[in-house]
Amino acid sequence: MPNTGESVGQKPISAKGRQSPKLDLDARPAGEEAYAVKTMTKGGRGADGGTGERELIRRIQAHAAHGRGTMPGVVLGIGDDCALLRVRAGEEIAVTTDLSIEGRHFRLEWHEPEAVGHRTLARGLSDLAGMGARPVAAFLSLGLRREMPDRDGWVKRFYDGLLKLAAEYGTPLAGGDLAESPVVLADIVLVGAVPRGKALRRSGARAGDAIYVTGALGGAAAGLESLRSSQFIGRSSQKNSSEFTARSSKPGRRPTAGGSENGELLLRAHFYPQPRVAQGLWLMRQGAATAAIDLSDGLSTDLKHVCEESGLAAEVDEAALPVAAGATLAQALDGGEDYELLFTAAEGTRIPRAIAGVRVTRIGRMVRRGRKNLVTLLTSSGPQALEARGWQHFK
């Protein structure tokens, strides 16, 4: 979805809101200003004998507070009607939201709770990275099924995964909501900040700019395919759903890739993707990128977004693509959920081979839009149209 601008008081807000993509698991792989945002309030045993809402919120609050240290961007966190946030003078606020739904983005029998929590936060952090924004705070609305076996244990482990990643990126959990739901779902809101006028956007590319990507592509999609076709899934399909959920709530139980090193790396790319926040901040601070986007829906789809917003076309060199070991070219182009960054830079701009320890690869260039394809893949057999075959809901 194209970026839109709104305002709160006198402070511009850059909003990048979209549904969290990609995993249809049924089908395929001084001068500071403060802001008020809705937070959790305390309210405990449930009617089913499990922990009720108020007690769960109390535990979440304690869990979120444990070991988080100082929160310079959060004036007031969980416990009041709203959280209060503070940003630095001269900054704009970046806001993004992503929705993760059981059966669409994850399965309780496939994904351990820590991975669900990690992935929930990672996709929002990746959006901030794509804008060159630093994380300020996260807000999570969590829906839980009444009949979940060991619901309390699942919730604790979910927050273990989410808060571990949050600590790594200095992103305090400042609030959210909790409700009973027919399916498990997690709706994450990330608030970030970026110096005024410095945000990386999809619309700034110019003809002749080089196209770069961070890291390797296709690993998450290959990991999902491995997960789907593994013996673990084959055995699990013969058991009932409640047995799946009970087993997935036990620590240390998740599918493996038969001891293959590449297979384990691919599964990790799917379960625990790493958002490129440091790389996005470097690009913003250096003024090196003319446009950027995070690769959540697949390169073929996300590059098309940059072309559309910049009014240009693109050429991609197939031979230059950094395909993850064990992944296919199709997975690198269309798979999505790699959460790498794609960015453009003016010809002659010095782009290092690695940024903050992650390699950077030049894969093509932006060109003027003509009558032909929006994105062209340059192959050994000649140029071919690169259709946008990444993730879209309702298709």
N, C-alpha and C positions, 0 to 999 in steps of 0.2 A: 504494500500500500504506500503511495507517495507520502512524503512527510508533509505535515500541516503545522501551522503556527497558531498558538493561542496565547492568552495572557492571563496572569493572576496578579491583580494589583497593577504594578508597573513593571513586572518582571516577565519577559517573553518566555514562553515555554515551547520547546521543540518536541512534538509528540510523534513517536513512531510506534503506532499501535497496530498489531495484527495478531491473528490467531497463531498460536504456536504450531509450526509446521510439523510435519513431514511424516511422522510415523503412523500411517494407517496400518496398524498391525494385523488387521483382518485381511488386508489386501496386498501390502508391499512395504518392501523395505523403506578587618575594620570596615565599616560600611557594610556589615553583614545584614542580610534580610532573613526573616523567618517566615515559614509557611506552615499551614495546618493541613494535615491529611488524616482521614479517618483511621483509627487504630482499634485494637482489641480492647474490650472491657471485661472485667472479671465477672463472672457470674457465680459432694456432688456425685452422686451416682446416677447412671442412666437407668431408664426403665428396663433395659436388658441386663442389668447387673454390672455393666461395664462402667468405666469412668464417665461421668457426665460432662457437659460442655464447660461449666465453670471450672471444674477441677482440671480438665484438659488445658484450658487457657492458662490457669495458674502454673501448670507444669511447663507449658511452652514458654511462658514469660521467664521462668527460672532458667530453663534450658538456654534461651536466647541470651540471657544476661551473663551466664557462666563463661568466664574467660574472654569476654569480648573487649575488655579494656575500655579506653576512652572512645567516645563517639562524637568527634568534632562537628559533624553535620547534623546530629540529632539533639535537639534541645530537650525534647520530651518524647519518650517512646511508649511501649505497651503499657496500658493501664488507664488512660483517659479516653474521652470521646474522640480525640484527635491526637496525632503525633505532631510535634513541631520540629521543622527542619530549618537549618541555617546554611546559607551558601555565602561564598566570598563576594566581595564587591567586584563588579564588572563581569560576573558570570551569568550565563543563561542556564535555565533548567532543562534537562532532557528527560523525557518520560516515555517509558515503553511498557507494554503489557503483553503477556503470553499466557495462553490457556492450555493445560495438559489434562487430558481426559482418559480415564481407564478404558481400555479396549480400542482406543484410537491412537494414543501416543505412548502408552505403556500397558503392560499386562502384569497383574500381581503375581502370576505364576512364572513369568519370565524375568522380571526385573526385581532385584532385591530393593527394599525400601530406601537404602542409602543412595542407590543409583537413581531412583525416581526423584528424590530430593535434590541430588546434584544436578540432574538434567533440567529440573524445573528452574533452578537459579541460573544455570549456565546459559540457557537461551536468552534470558533477559540481559545478562552481562554482555553477551555477544552483540546484542543490539546497541548497547552503550559503546562498546568497542568500535563498532562500525561508524559511530558519530564522533569518535575521538573524545568521549566524555569520561570523566572519572566517576566511579560509583559513589553515591551519597547514602542511600538507604534502600531497603527492600520492604515490600508489603505483600503478605501472602494470605489469600482466602482459600481455605481447605474444606472440601466436602468429603464426608466419610460415610460409608455404608454402616447401617446399624448392626448387621449380622456378621461383620468382619471378625474372623477368629483372631484373638490376641490383638485387638484393635489398638490398645494402649502401646503394646510393644512395637507394632508397625509404625505408629505415629512417632515414637521416640527415635526409631532408626531412620525414618524419613528426615526428621530434623537434624539428626547426626550428619547425614549426607549433605543437606542444604547448608547447615551452619559451618561445616568444615570448609566448604568452598567459599562461603561468605567471609570467613576469617582470613582466608588466603588473599582475598581481594578487598579487604577493609570495608565490607558492606554490611552494616548492622541491620538486623530485622527489627523494624520500628513499629510494626503493627500488622493488622489484617483482620480476618474474620474466620469463623468456624461454624459449620452447619452440617446437619444430616442430609445425605444425598443418595439417590438411587445408585449412583456409581461414584467411585473415588475420583475427585478432580482437584486440581491445584491451579489457581489463577494468581500469577505473580505480577507485581508491578515494581519496576525498578526506576528509581529516581537518580539522575546523574547531573553533573554540572560541567560546563565547558566555557572557556573565555568567550565573551561576546564577539560574535562574528567569526569565530574560529572553528565552528563545528564542521566536521566532514559531511558532505552531502552527496547524494547520487547525481546531482544536476550540474556539477562543475567541470566535467571532462571536456576536453577540446580535441579537435581533429589533430592527429599526429601524436597524441599522448600514448605512452607505453602502458600496457596493462600488466599488473603484477598480482600474485597471490602469495599468501603466507602458507607455510606448512605443506602437507600432502593432502590429496583429495581422494575421496571415495572410501576411506577407511570405515567410516560409520555405516555406510550403506552395505559394505561387504560384511561388517560385523553383524548387522541385522540379518543378512541372508544366511550367514553361518548359524546364527541363533535359531532362525526359523527352521533350518534343515537339519539341525543337530539331533543326535539320538535323544538328548534330554527332552526336546519338544515332542519327538515321536512317542516316547514313553508317557509323557505327561498328557498327551491328547487322549489317552485311554482312561484317565482318572477324572474324577469330578472336580468342579471348580472349587468347592470348599476345601478339598484336599490340597489343591494348588496353593491357595491362599495360606493355609496353615503351614505348608512347607516353606513358602517364600518368606514367612515371618521369622524363620529361624536363622540366626546369624551364620554367615559363611556358606550358605547354600545357593549357588547359582550355576548355570551351565558353563561348561568349559569347552575348549576347542580341541579336545583330544591330545593335548600336550604340544601342539604346534605353536612355535614362538610367534609366527605371523598371525595365526588364528587368535591367540591370546591378545595380541596388540590390536587386532581388528575389533574384538569384543570390547576391549577397553575403550577404543575410540567411540563405540556406540554407547556403552554404559556411562562413561565418564569423560565426555568431551571437555576440552580446555578452551575457554573463551580467550580471545587475543586482546585483552584490555591494555596490556603494556605496549603492544605493537600499535594499537589505535592511538594511544596517548603520544607515542613517539612521532607518529605521522602528523598529528595535530600540532604538536609543539615545534616541530621542524618546518612546518608548512610545506611538507614534501608532496602531499597528495592533492590532486585536483578534484577527485571524487572517490568515494568509497562505499562499500556495502559489506555486510557480513554474509557469509555463504551458509545460509540455513535451508534454502529451498532447492539448492543445486546450482552449479555454475551456469548451466544453460539458461536457467530461469532468472537468476539474480543478475547476470551480466546484461540480459535483456532489459531489466529494470533500469540499469545505468544508462543504456542506450536510449531508452524512451525518455528518461528525465533530462538527459543531456542533449537530446535531439541529434544523435549521431548513430553510426553503425560501428561494428567491431569485427576484427579479424583475430582468430585464435590459432596459434600454431600447435597442432596436435602433438608433434614430437617434443614440444617444450613442456607439456603438462606434467606436473609432479604427481603421478599416480601412486597412491599408497601401495606398498608391497602387499600382494594378495588381493588387490582390488582390480576391477576391470575398467577399461576406458569409459564404458557406459556409466558405471557407478561414480567415476570421477566427474563426469559431465552432468549427470542428472540425479545422483543419489541424495544429496543434501545432508543436513545435520553434521557437517564437518565443523561448522562454526569457525572457519578460517576467515580471513579478510581478503577481499578483492579490492584493489585500488588502482587508480590511474595516476600517472605523474608525467609532467612535461618532458619531452625528449631532452636529454642532457642533464636532467636532475640526477644527482648522485644518490642512488638507492643502495644501501649495503646488502651484502649477500645474506645477512641475518640481522634481525631486529630482536633485541632482548632474548637471544638464544634460539629463535625460530627462523628457519631459512626462508628466504624470499626468492621467488622465481618469476622472471619475466615470461609472459605467455602470449603476448600479442600486442595489438595497437588499436586505437580508436581511429575511425576514418569517417569522412563525410558520408551522409546518408544519400544513397542513390535509389535506383529502381529495384535493386536486387535485395538480397537477404539482409535482415537486421543484424544477424550474427553469422559469420562465415567461418567454418572450420577448415583450415589449410592442412590437407592431408597429402600423403605421398602419391595418391591417385588424382590429386587436384582439389580445388575448392569445393566444399559441400555446404549446404545450408545447415546450420545448427539450430534445430527447433528447440523451443523451450519445453522440455519434458520433465522438469523438476516437479516438486509437489504443488498441487492445488487442491483445496477442499472442494467438495461437491462435484468432482470429476472422476 
